[in-house]
Structures are given as C-alpha cells and as structure tokens.
Amino acid sequence: MLDPKKIEQVARQIQGALPKGVRDLGEDFDKKLRSLLQSQLGKLDLVSREEFDIQTQVLLRTREKLVQMEQRVKALEERFNDDNGVEEQQQNQ
C-alpha cells in the first residue's frame, strides 16, 4: 500500500515545479493531480519499506542456512572420502 503522506509530498513537489499560472488554477488541478498520481503509482509494482526490510531479513537468514548446509555437506564429503580411503587401504593389505 502506498503511503498517502508520500503521495502528498510528491504532489506538492510537482505542483511547486509548475509555472505560477498553472499553480493558480486552484484546487481542481490539485485534486486531479493527486488522483492521477495515485492512479499511476498504484500501477507500479512497488513494495513498502517495511515489506522490503522483512524480505531482506528473510534473505539474510536463508543465506546463513545455506552457508551452514554447505559446511555440513563439505564435512560429510570429507568424511565419506576419508572412509573410502581407509577401506581401500584395508582392501590393499
């Protein structure tokens, strides 16, 4: 959901950038500008800052788990290779 305060801020910035004659058209223009801005921003594929932060934390936890799993796999591979080496030595004797 888009923050109405942010939309208001962007609308004021746009309105401030307009020539004085256009700004003097009044509230009708202001309302239409806000409506158009809300409509166009609503079409964008955006997430809130809160959702972004949550997904960042999820990604960090997932990376930590991945590193742990890679370490476990490596340890298992080393153990497997060591066990195979011992078996080969026993078979050769």
TORDO-99638 format. One record per residue: residue number from 1; residue in three letters; chain; x, y, z of N, C-alpha, C in turn. Coordinates in Angstrom, 2 decimals. Example, Ala and Ser with C-alpha at 12.3 -4.5 7.8 and 13.67 -1.06 7.14 Angstrom:
BEGIN
+-----+-----+----+---------+---------+---------+---------+---------+---------+---------+---------+---------+
|   i |  aa | ch |    n_px |    n_py |    n_pz |   ca_px |   ca_py |   ca_pz |    c_px |    c_py |    c_pz |
+-----+-----+----+---------+---------+---------+---------+---------+---------+---------+---------+---------+
|   1 | ala |  A |   13.19 |   -5.69 |    7.80 |   12.30 |   -4.50 |    7.80 |   13.20 |   -3.30 |    7.80 |
|   2 | ser |  A |   12.85 |   -2.25 |    7.08 |   13.67 |   -1.06 |    7.14 |   12.90 |    0.03 |    7.87 |
+-----+-----+----+---------+---------+---------+---------+---------+---------+---------+---------+---------+
//
This chain:
BEGIN
+-----+-----+----+---------+---------+---------+---------+---------+---------+---------+---------+---------+
|   i |  aa | ch |    n_px |    n_py |    n_pz |   ca_px |   ca_py |   ca_pz |    c_px |    c_py |    c_pz |
+-----+-----+----+---------+---------+---------+---------+---------+---------+---------+---------+---------+
|   1 | met |  A |    0.85 |   -1.18 |    0.00 |    0.00 |    0.00 |    0.00 |    0.89 |    1.24 |    0.00 |
|   2 | leu |  A |    0.51 |    2.20 |   -0.78 |    1.28 |    3.43 |   -0.88 |    0.92 |    4.37 |    0.27 |
|   3 | asp |  A |    1.92 |    5.00 |    0.79 |    1.74 |    5.92 |    1.90 |    1.16 |    7.23 |    1.38 |
|   4 | pro |  A |   -0.04 |    7.61 |    1.84 |   -0.66 |    8.86 |    1.38 |    0.21 |   10.09 |    1.65 |
|   5 | lys |  A |    1.01 |   10.06 |    2.72 |    1.87 |   11.20 |    3.02 |    2.94 |   11.36 |    1.94 |
|   6 | lys |  A |    3.46 |   10.23 |    1.47 |    4.47 |   10.29 |    0.41 |    3.86 |   10.82 |   -0.88 |
|   7 | ile |  A |    2.66 |   10.38 |   -1.19 |    1.98 |   10.86 |   -2.40 |    1.73 |   12.36 |   -2.29 |
|   8 | glu |  A |    1.33 |   12.79 |   -1.12 |    1.10 |   14.22 |   -0.88 |    2.40 |   15.00 |   -1.09 |
|   9 | gln |  A |    3.49 |   14.47 |   -0.59 |    4.79 |   15.13 |   -0.73 |    5.18 |   15.24 |   -2.21 |
|  10 | val |  A |    5.02 |   14.15 |   -2.96 |    5.36 |   14.17 |   -4.38 |    4.46 |   15.14 |   -5.13 |
|  11 | ala |  A |    3.18 |   15.15 |   -4.79 |    2.24 |   16.07 |   -5.44 |    2.64 |   17.52 |   -5.19 |
|  12 | arg |  A |    3.05 |   17.82 |   -3.95 |    3.48 |   19.19 |   -3.64 |    4.75 |   19.56 |   -4.43 |
|  13 | gln |  A |    5.65 |   18.61 |   -4.56 |    6.86 |   18.88 |   -5.33 |    6.54 |   19.15 |   -6.79 |
|  14 | ile |  A |    5.64 |   18.36 |   -7.35 |    5.24 |   18.56 |   -8.74 |    4.57 |   19.93 |   -8.89 |
|  15 | gln |  A |    3.66 |   20.20 |   -7.97 |    2.94 |   21.47 |   -8.03 |    3.91 |   22.65 |   -7.88 |
|  16 | gly |  A |    4.91 |   22.51 |   -7.02 |    5.89 |   23.57 |   -6.83 |    6.75 |   23.79 |   -8.07 |
|  17 | ala |  A |    6.91 |   22.76 |   -8.87 |    7.73 |   22.86 |  -10.07 |    6.97 |   23.47 |  -11.25 |
|  18 | leu |  A |    5.67 |   23.58 |  -11.14 |    4.85 |   24.12 |  -12.23 |    4.95 |   25.64 |  -12.31 |
|  19 | pro |  A |    4.77 |   26.19 |  -13.48 |    4.76 |   27.66 |  -13.61 |    3.63 |   28.27 |  -12.78 |
|  20 | lys |  A |    3.83 |   29.50 |  -12.35 |    2.87 |   30.17 |  -11.46 |    1.46 |   30.19 |  -12.04 |
|  21 | gly |  A |    1.33 |   30.41 |  -13.30 |   -0.01 |   30.45 |  -13.91 |   -0.74 |   29.13 |  -13.78 |
|  22 | val |  A |   -0.03 |   28.05 |  -13.93 |   -0.66 |   26.73 |  -13.79 |   -1.03 |   26.47 |  -12.34 |
|  23 | arg |  A |   -0.16 |   26.86 |  -11.42 |   -0.44 |   26.65 |   -9.99 |   -1.67 |   27.43 |   -9.54 |
|  24 | asp |  A |   -1.93 |   28.53 |  -10.19 |   -3.07 |   29.37 |   -9.80 |   -4.42 |   28.79 |  -10.22 |
|  25 | leu |  A |   -4.40 |   27.70 |  -10.97 |   -5.67 |   27.11 |  -11.40 |   -6.47 |   26.57 |  -10.22 |
|  26 | gly |  A |   -5.80 |   26.33 |   -9.13 |   -6.52 |   26.06 |   -7.90 |   -6.69 |   24.61 |   -7.51 |
|  27 | glu |  A |   -7.69 |   24.41 |   -6.67 |   -7.93 |   23.11 |   -6.05 |   -8.31 |   22.04 |   -7.05 |
|  28 | asp |  A |   -9.00 |   22.41 |   -8.11 |   -9.42 |   21.41 |   -9.10 |   -8.20 |   20.72 |   -9.69 |
|  29 | phe |  A |   -7.24 |   21.52 |  -10.07 |   -6.00 |   20.96 |  -10.61 |   -5.30 |   20.11 |   -9.56 |
|  30 | asp |  A |   -5.26 |   20.59 |   -8.35 |   -4.61 |   19.88 |   -7.24 |   -5.25 |   18.50 |   -7.03 |
|  31 | lys |  A |   -6.57 |   18.47 |   -7.02 |   -7.29 |   17.20 |   -6.82 |   -7.03 |   16.24 |   -7.99 |
|  32 | lys |  A |   -7.06 |   16.76 |   -9.19 |   -6.82 |   15.92 |  -10.36 |   -5.39 |   15.39 |  -10.38 |
|  33 | leu |  A |   -4.45 |   16.25 |  -10.00 |   -3.06 |   15.84 |   -9.93 |   -2.87 |   14.70 |   -8.93 |
|  34 | arg |  A |   -3.44 |   14.85 |   -7.75 |   -3.33 |   13.80 |   -6.73 |   -3.99 |   12.50 |   -7.19 |
|  35 | ser |  A |   -5.13 |   12.62 |   -7.81 |   -5.83 |   11.44 |   -8.32 |   -5.01 |   10.73 |   -9.39 |
|  36 | leu |  A |   -4.47 |   11.51 |  -10.33 |   -3.65 |   10.94 |  -11.39 |   -2.38 |   10.30 |  -10.82 |
|  37 | leu |  A |   -1.77 |   10.99 |   -9.88 |   -0.56 |   10.47 |   -9.26 |   -0.85 |    9.16 |   -8.52 |
|  38 | gln |  A |   -1.91 |    9.14 |   -7.76 |   -2.31 |    7.93 |   -7.02 |   -2.57 |    6.78 |   -8.00 |
|  39 | ser |  A |   -3.26 |    7.06 |   -9.07 |   -3.58 |    6.05 |  -10.07 |   -2.32 |    5.48 |  -10.72 |
|  40 | gln |  A |   -1.42 |    6.36 |  -11.13 |   -0.21 |    5.90 |  -11.82 |    0.74 |    5.17 |  -10.87 |
|  41 | leu |  A |    0.88 |    5.66 |   -9.66 |    1.74 |    4.98 |   -8.69 |    1.16 |    3.63 |   -8.29 |
|  42 | gly |  A |   -0.15 |    3.54 |   -8.27 |   -0.81 |    2.27 |   -7.95 |   -0.54 |    1.20 |   -9.00 |
|  43 | lys |  A |   -0.23 |    1.60 |  -10.21 |    0.05 |    0.64 |  -11.28 |    1.46 |    0.08 |  -11.21 |
|  44 | leu |  A |    2.33 |    0.77 |  -10.48 |    3.72 |    0.32 |  -10.37 |    3.81 |   -0.88 |   -9.42 |
|  45 | asp |  A |    4.76 |   -1.73 |   -9.69 |    4.98 |   -2.91 |   -8.87 |    5.93 |   -2.53 |   -7.74 |
|  46 | leu |  A |    5.38 |   -1.93 |   -6.69 |    6.18 |   -1.42 |   -5.58 |    5.85 |   -2.17 |   -4.29 |
|  47 | val |  A |    6.81 |   -2.19 |   -3.39 |    6.57 |   -2.73 |   -2.06 |    6.89 |   -1.64 |   -1.05 |
|  48 | ser |  A |    6.31 |   -1.77 |    0.11 |    6.58 |   -0.79 |    1.16 |    7.97 |   -1.02 |    1.72 |
|  49 | arg |  A |    8.48 |   -0.04 |    2.39 |    9.80 |   -0.15 |    3.02 |    9.78 |   -1.27 |    4.06 |
|  50 | glu |  A |    8.68 |   -1.36 |    4.77 |    8.54 |   -2.41 |    5.80 |    8.65 |   -3.80 |    5.16 |
|  51 | glu |  A |    7.93 |   -4.01 |    4.06 |    7.98 |   -5.31 |    3.38 |    9.39 |   -5.57 |    2.83 |
|  52 | phe |  A |   10.04 |   -4.55 |    2.31 |   11.40 |   -4.69 |    1.80 |   12.34 |   -5.12 |    2.93 |
|  53 | asp |  A |   12.22 |   -4.47 |    4.09 |   13.07 |   -4.81 |    5.23 |   12.82 |   -6.23 |    5.71 |
|  54 | ile |  A |   11.56 |   -6.64 |    5.72 |   11.22 |   -8.01 |    6.13 |   11.85 |   -9.01 |    5.17 |
|  55 | gln |  A |   11.72 |   -8.77 |    3.87 |   12.28 |   -9.69 |    2.88 |   13.81 |   -9.70 |    2.94 |
|  56 | thr |  A |   14.42 |   -8.58 |    3.29 |   15.87 |   -8.53 |    3.45 |   16.30 |   -9.44 |    4.60 |
|  57 | gln |  A |   15.57 |   -9.38 |    5.70 |   15.88 |  -10.25 |    6.84 |   15.69 |  -11.72 |    6.50 |
|  58 | val |  A |   14.63 |  -12.03 |    5.76 |   14.39 |  -13.42 |    5.33 |   15.55 |  -13.89 |    4.46 |
|  59 | leu |  A |   15.99 |  -13.06 |    3.55 |   17.11 |  -13.42 |    2.68 |   18.38 |  -13.65 |    3.48 |
|  60 | leu |  A |   18.65 |  -12.81 |    4.47 |   19.84 |  -12.99 |    5.30 |   19.80 |  -14.31 |    6.05 |
|  61 | arg |  A |   18.65 |  -14.64 |    6.62 |   18.51 |  -15.93 |    7.33 |   18.68 |  -17.09 |    6.38 |
|  62 | thr |  A |   18.14 |  -16.96 |    5.17 |   18.26 |  -18.03 |    4.17 |   19.72 |  -18.21 |    3.77 |
|  63 | arg |  A |   20.44 |  -17.14 |    3.60 |   21.87 |  -17.23 |    3.27 |   22.65 |  -17.91 |    4.39 |
|  64 | glu |  A |   22.33 |  -17.56 |    5.64 |   23.01 |  -18.19 |    6.77 |   22.77 |  -19.70 |    6.77 |
|  65 | lys |  A |   21.54 |  -20.09 |    6.53 |   21.21 |  -21.52 |    6.48 |   21.95 |  -22.20 |    5.33 |
|  66 | leu |  A |   22.04 |  -21.53 |    4.19 |   22.74 |  -22.09 |    3.04 |   24.22 |  -22.31 |    3.37 |
|  67 | val |  A |   24.85 |  -21.35 |    4.02 |   26.25 |  -21.49 |    4.39 |   26.43 |  -22.67 |    5.34 |
|  68 | gln |  A |   25.52 |  -22.79 |    6.31 |   25.59 |  -23.91 |    7.25 |   25.44 |  -25.25 |    6.52 |
|  69 | met |  A |   24.51 |  -25.31 |    5.61 |   24.29 |  -26.55 |    4.86 |   25.49 |  -26.88 |    3.99 |
|  70 | glu |  A |   26.09 |  -25.87 |    3.36 |   27.29 |  -26.10 |    2.55 |   28.42 |  -26.66 |    3.40 |
|  71 | gln |  A |   28.56 |  -26.14 |    4.62 |   29.59 |  -26.62 |    5.53 |   29.32 |  -28.08 |    5.92 |
|  72 | arg |  A |   28.06 |  -28.40 |    6.19 |   27.71 |  -29.79 |    6.55 |   27.97 |  -30.74 |    5.40 |
|  73 | val |  A |   27.62 |  -30.31 |    4.18 |   27.85 |  -31.16 |    3.01 |   29.35 |  -31.38 |    2.82 |
|  74 | lys |  A |   30.12 |  -30.32 |    2.97 |   31.58 |  -30.45 |    2.82 |   32.15 |  -31.41 |    3.86 |
|  75 | ala |  A |   31.70 |  -31.29 |    5.10 |   32.17 |  -32.18 |    6.16 |   31.78 |  -33.63 |    5.85 |
|  76 | leu |  A |   30.57 |  -33.84 |    5.37 |   30.13 |  -35.19 |    5.02 |   30.94 |  -35.75 |    3.86 |
|  77 | glu |  A |   31.22 |  -34.90 |    2.88 |   32.03 |  -35.35 |    1.75 |   33.43 |  -35.74 |    2.21 |
|  78 | glu |  A |   34.02 |  -34.93 |    3.09 |   35.35 |  -35.25 |    3.60 |   35.33 |  -36.55 |    4.38 |
|  79 | arg |  A |   34.31 |  -36.72 |    5.19 |   34.18 |  -37.96 |    5.97 |   34.01 |  -39.16 |    5.05 |
|  80 | phe |  A |   33.21 |  -39.00 |    4.03 |   32.97 |  -40.08 |    3.07 |   34.27 |  -40.43 |    2.35 |
|  81 | asn |  A |   35.00 |  -39.40 |    1.91 |   36.27 |  -39.64 |    1.21 |   37.29 |  -40.30 |    2.14 |
|  82 | asp |  A |   37.33 |  -39.85 |    3.42 |   38.24 |  -40.46 |    4.39 |   37.88 |  -41.93 |    4.62 |
|  83 | asp |  A |   36.59 |  -42.22 |    4.75 |   36.14 |  -43.60 |    4.95 |   36.48 |  -44.47 |    3.76 |
|  84 | asn |  A |   36.32 |  -43.96 |    2.56 |   36.66 |  -44.71 |    1.34 |   38.16 |  -44.97 |    1.27 |
|  85 | gly |  A |   38.97 |  -43.99 |    1.68 |   40.42 |  -44.17 |    1.68 |   40.84 |  -45.26 |    2.64 |
|  86 | val |  A |   40.21 |  -45.33 |    3.79 |   40.52 |  -46.35 |    4.79 |   40.14 |  -47.73 |    4.25 |
|  87 | glu |  A |   38.96 |  -47.81 |    3.64 |   38.51 |  -49.09 |    3.07 |   39.46 |  -49.57 |    1.98 |
|  88 | glu |  A |   39.92 |  -48.66 |    1.13 |   40.85 |  -49.04 |    0.05 |   42.16 |  -49.54 |    0.63 |
|  89 | gln |  A |   42.65 |  -48.87 |    1.71 |   43.88 |  -49.31 |    2.32 |   43.71 |  -50.70 |    2.94 |
|  90 | gln |  A |   42.54 |  -50.95 |    3.56 |   42.30 |  -52.25 |    4.15 |   42.21 |  -53.33 |    3.09 |
|  91 | gln |  A |   41.62 |  -53.00 |    1.95 |   41.48 |  -53.98 |    0.87 |   42.84 |  -54.28 |    0.25 |
|  92 | asn |  A |   43.73 |  -53.33 |    0.19 |   45.04 |  -53.50 |   -0.40 |   45.97 |  -54.32 |    0.49 |
|  93 | gln |  A |   45.67 |  -54.44 |    1.76 |   46.55 |  -55.17 |    2.68 |   46.27 |  -56.62 |    2.68 |
+-----+-----+----+---------+---------+---------+---------+---------+---------+---------+---------+---------+
//
